[in-house]
Amino acid sequence: MKTFTNILPLRNELKDARFSAAREGKSLRIALVPTMGYLHEGHASLLRKARAENDLVVLSIFVNPIQFGPNEDFERYPRDPEKDLALAEREGVDFVFMPSVEEMYPQPTRTHIKVEGLTDVLCGASRPGHFDGVTTVVGKLLHIVQPDRAYFGQKDAQQVAVIAQMVLDLNFDVEMIPCPIVREADGLALSSRNVYLSAEERQAALVLSRNLLAAQAKANTTESRVTAGELLTELRDAIGAEPLAVIDYVEIADFPGLSPLAADERLDAAGRRSDVLIAVAVKFGSTRLIDNVILTKKVND
């Protein structure tokens, strides 16, 4: 495993790898797994999938300042590069890209990538500018690495939708690979920010996965004939009943378009006509957690 902190040496190494493969008459499939570090089993699952499906795996670790708002946790975002490198080596990563802020942004950034429509709802409504920072840094990483495939966790489903739209609109020559949420044994979605939770807050946070999974189970039956409005009310009430939970949003939208569903639209397995995202963002103490489930559309016989 090789570690790079500068763009040019990484680019040169990737060019050499491609050239060597072409000289031998082989194609080289390169995967990129972009992360902000403090890696956990969710990241490891992305790396394992990338390793199984590609010839060369590039892991980027970069806490991106331009996706954090002025009152957010950029400075205290958890970091543990030694642990990250150990996990990367264990999962068979070939190249690790760990640039500094100065390497990625040597001067104030005047060019940003903005995806309209998908970024002013859900997390975008309460974190203005966040997704502009995400798309800009992911665009830079895709440009630097030029991977064949890029792997993203479904826990941030809005991010997946936004980046997929960017890739489509700007003709990035890359295949987007969304990967399932990885959960603790008790259901809590893995997140680098879980480390901020006190024991009491962590226990309270189980209200998210418990009720999301219950909503998914209810919607996946043909007998319930549940509507979006009914399910949304039940979910908001259930999460709001937890004293430590402060709701940012609980929403039901089509996916990946992210348009809110009409209250009377049926969500049961027989009634769905599109993929549906049930997404939440809730604070426990100072820690904001997101989670979601996706209901797949009915497949006609």
N, C-alpha and C positions, 0 to 999 in steps of 0.2 A: 504494500500500500504506500502510495506517495502522497505527501501533503504539500499543498501550494497556498501561498498567501498573496501571490501576485498574479494578475491576469495573463500577462504575456508568456511566462513559463508554462502555465496550464495550457494555453492555446497551442504553443509549440509542441507540447507533449501529445496533445490530441491530434495535431496534424501529422506528427510522426507515426502515431498508431494507425491512423487511417491510411497513410502512404504505405506502411509496411504491409498492411492487410491487402491493399490493392495490388501491390507488387507480387503478392503470392496468389492473386486471383480470388481473394476472399472478400466478402462483405463484412463490415464491422458494425454491429448494432450497439449504439451507445445510449445509456440511460442516465437521466439526471433525476436526483431526488433532492429538491430544494427544502431546506429546513432553517430554523433559527436556533438549532442546537438544543442543549439540555435534553438529549435524546432519551426516549423511553421505548417500550415495547411496540407502541404504535408506529414509531419511526422504523424500528427494526423490521416490522412486517412489510413496510414499503421497500426496504432494502433487500429483503429476502425475495420478494416478487421481482424486483428489478434484476437481481442476480440470476434468477431462474430463467428470465426471458431475454437476456441481453449478453453481449460479449464483454462489455466494459461498463462499469458502474461508477458514476461521479456523484459524490455527496457534497452538497454545499451547506456550509454552516455560517450564517450571517444574520445577526440581529439588526434588522433594517430600520434605521432611525426615521425614515420618511413615511413609514406607515403608522407611527405612533403620534397621538395627539399631544398637545403641550402639557396636559395633566395626567398622562398615562405613564406606564411603568417601564419606559425604555431603560433607564439607568439601573433599575433593580430587577429587570427581567433575568431569570435564573440562567447562569452560565457555568459550565463545567467542561472545558475543552478536553482535559485528560480522559474523563469518563466517556466523552463523545468519541474520541479517537479509538478507545478500547472497544467500544461497541461497533464502530465502523469496521475495525479490523476483524472482529469476530464474525461479522456478517459478510465478509468477503468483498468489501469495497475496494476498488482499484485506486481511485483518485479522490482526495478530500480537498475541497476548496474552502479556505478559511480566511477571506480577505478582511482587512481593516476597513473602517468607514472611509478613511482617506483614500484607500485603493479603489473602492467602488464609487466614491463621490469626491474626486480630487478638487472639484470646484463646485460652487452652488449649482444645483440641478435646474436648468431652465427648460428641460424637455421632460414632460410627463405623459404617461399613457393613461387615458381616461376612458372607461367603458360606461356609456350612458345607459340609464334606465335600470340596470341591474345593481347599481351601487348606491342608490339613494333610499333603499328599503332595508329592513332587517338591521344588520350591524351597521350598514352604511348610514342609516338615519341617525344613530346615536354616536357614530364615529366618523364625522365628515372628513373626507380626504384620505381615510384609511386605505380604501381600495385603490386609489390613485397611486399610493406608495407601493402597494402589493403588486399591481400590474407593472409598474415601472421597474421594480427590482427583478421580477420574474422575467420581464422582457429582456433586461440586461443579461440575466443568467442564461436564458435560451440563446441569446446572441453570442455570448462568450463560449458556451459549451457546444452549441449546435447539436443537441442530442436527437436521436430518432424517437425516443419516448421520454416522457416526463411523468413522474408519479406523485400523486397528491392524496392526502387523507380526506375521506368524506366527512370527517367531523366538522370541518368548515365547509359546508355544502355551498354556501354563497360564494366563497372563494373559488371553488371548483367551477361553478357556473360562470363567474366573471372571467376567469383565466381561459376557460374553453371558448368564450365569446371573443376574447382578445386574439386567441390563436386563429380562430376562424376568420375574423375580420381583417387581420393583418397578414394572413397567409404564412404564418410560421410553419415551417416544414417539420412538424413534430406531432406525435400521437399522444394525446392526453390519456393517462391511465388513472382514473379515480379508484381508490381502494377503501374497503369497508372500515368503519369505526372499530377500534380495538378497545375493549372494556375490561375493567377490573372484575374479579370474580363476583363482586357484589353489584356490578352494573355500571359503576361510575366510568364515564368516558375518560380515557387517558389524556392528560394534558400536562404540558410543562408547568402550567400555572397551578396545578393541584398542590404543589409544594407550599403554596401560600396559605392553604386552608388549615385552621385549627382542627383538632379532633372533633369538636362539636360541629363545626361548619362542614367538615367532610361528611359526617353522618347525615346532616341536613341536606347536603347536595344530592343524596341518593333519590330525593323527591323528583329529580329531573328524569333520570333513566327509568325509574319505576313507572312513572306516569306516561312517558313517551312510549315505552314498550307496551304498556297496557292499551294506549290509544291505537298503536299499530295493530295489536292483536284484535281489538274490536273492529277496526276498519277492514281487516282482512277476512272477516266473515261475510257470508252472503245473506245471513239472516238479520243482521242488525239494522240495515238501511239507514245508517247514521249519516247525518249531514255535516258539512264543514262547520256551520254555526254551532251545532250541538256539541261536536267534539271539541271545538275551541273553547266553549264555555266550561265544559267539564275539566279541561286541562288547565285553564287559568285558575279555576276555583281550587283545584287540587294542589297546584304549586303554591298559590297564594295562601293556602292554609298552613304552610310551613312558616313558623315565626321568623326564622333567620333568612328566608328567601325574599329578596327585593327584585321584583320582575322588571327587566328592561323591555322585553317583548316576548310574547307567545303568539306565533303566527302560523297560518296554513296558507300555502301558496302553490301554484303549479311549478313544476321543475322540468327544465332549468330556467324557465322564463321569469319566475319569482313574482308573478302577478297574484294578488290575493284572490282567493276563491270566493264566490258568492256564498252567502250563508246557507242557502237552500240546496247547494250542490251536494249530491250524494258522494260519500267517500267509501261506502262498503265495496267489497271486492267486485260485485256485479255491476255497481253503478259508476265506477271510476272510468274516465275516458282519457286521462292523462296521468303522468307521474305526478305525485303530490309530495311536497316537502312540509313536514311538521317540525318547526324549528323554535328553539327557545334560547334566550340569553337572560341569565339571572345572576345577581350578585349575592354572595355570601360573605359578609364582612366587607373587606376591600377587594375581594377576588371576584371577577366577572367570569362566569363559565358559559360556554355555549354547548348545545347538544341538539341532535335531530334524529328523525327517522324519515325514510323515504318510502312511500307507498307506490308500487309500480302499477301502471295502467292495466286495465283488463285486456287480455289477449283473446280476440275473437276466435271462435272455433272455425 
